[in-house]
Amino acid sequence: MKTTFTPFVIATLAAGLAGCAGTPATTTPHLDQYFGQAVNQARAQQTLNPDASRNADPVAGIDGKAGQAVVDRYYEGMKQEPAPATVINIGGGLGGS
């Protein structure tokens, strides 16, 4: 039994090592060649003005103090309790006859 088992193990190991020999570094060269291009293309298509960082003109609108007051008022409003819901009953009573 031992004589048939050893050649079988050696043949299996040899076949396994032969299968690993000569494989390229990557198994998906065509996919790796274009890796990330879909994301870059989607980002480019969603950019309204690619040269916006080169524009040195100041932004027109409200000044910093007024903007800060708006933000502060917004946050203060979020801290208050919401008003209770008002139910308007149209068309009849809630109870029986």
C-alpha positions in Angstrom: 0.0 0.0 0.0 2.8 2.3 0.8 4.5 1.9 -2.6 1.3 3.1 -4.5 0.6 6.0 -2.1 4.1 7.6 -2.4 4.1 7.8 -6.3 0.6 9.2 -6.2 1.6 12.0 -3.8 4.7 12.8 -5.8 2.7 12.9 -9.1 0.1 15.1 -7.5 2.7 17.6 -6.1 4.5 17.7 -9.4 1.2 18.4 -11.3 0.4 21.1 -8.8 3.7 22.8 -9.1 3.7 22.6 -12.9 0.3 24.4 -12.9 1.8 27.3 -10.8 4.9 27.7 -13.0 4.9 30.4 -15.6 1.8 32.3 -14.5 2.0 36.0 -15.1 2.1 38.5 -12.3 -1.5 39.4 -12.8 -4.3 37.3 -14.2 -6.4 40.3 -15.4 -4.1 42.5 -17.6 -6.9 43.9 -19.7 -9.0 44.8 -16.6 -6.0 46.3 -14.7 -5.1 48.4 -17.7 -8.3 50.5 -17.4 -8.6 50.4 -13.6 -10.1 53.6 -12.2 -11.0 55.2 -15.6 -14.7 54.9 -15.0 -14.5 56.8 -11.7 -12.2 59.5 -13.3 -14.6 59.9 -16.2 -17.7 60.2 -13.9 -15.9 62.8 -11.8 -14.9 64.8 -14.9 -18.5 64.7 -16.3 -19.9 66.0 -13.0 -17.5 68.9 -12.7 -19.2 72.1 -13.8 -16.1 74.3 -14.1 -12.8 72.5 -14.1 -10.9 75.8 -13.9 -12.8 77.2 -10.9 -9.7 77.1 -8.7 -7.9 79.5 -10.9 -10.7 82.2 -10.5 -9.4 84.8 -8.1 -12.6 87.0 -8.1 -14.3 87.2 -4.7 -17.7 85.5 -4.3 -20.6 87.9 -4.6 -23.3 87.7 -1.9 -23.7 88.4 1.8 -20.8 89.3 4.0 -19.3 87.0 6.7 -21.1 88.6 9.7 -24.5 88.3 8.0 -23.8 84.7 6.9 -22.7 83.8 10.5 -25.9 85.3 11.9 -28.0 83.2 9.5 -26.2 80.0 10.5 -26.5 80.9 14.2 -30.3 81.5 13.8 -30.6 78.2 12.0 -28.9 76.3 14.8 -30.9 78.1 17.5 -34.1 77.1 15.7 -33.1 73.5 15.7 -32.7 73.5 19.5 -36.3 74.6 20.2 -39.1 72.1 20.7 -41.3 71.7 17.6 -44.8 73.1 17.8 -47.5 70.6 18.7 -49.5 69.3 15.8 -52.9 70.8 15.2 -55.7 68.5 14.2 -58.6 70.2 12.4 -61.6 68.0 12.4 -63.7 68.6 9.3 -67.0 66.8 8.8 -68.2 65.5 12.1 -67.5 64.5 15.6 -65.1 61.9 17.0 -67.6 60.0 19.1 -70.8 58.0 18.7 -74.3 59.3 18.0 
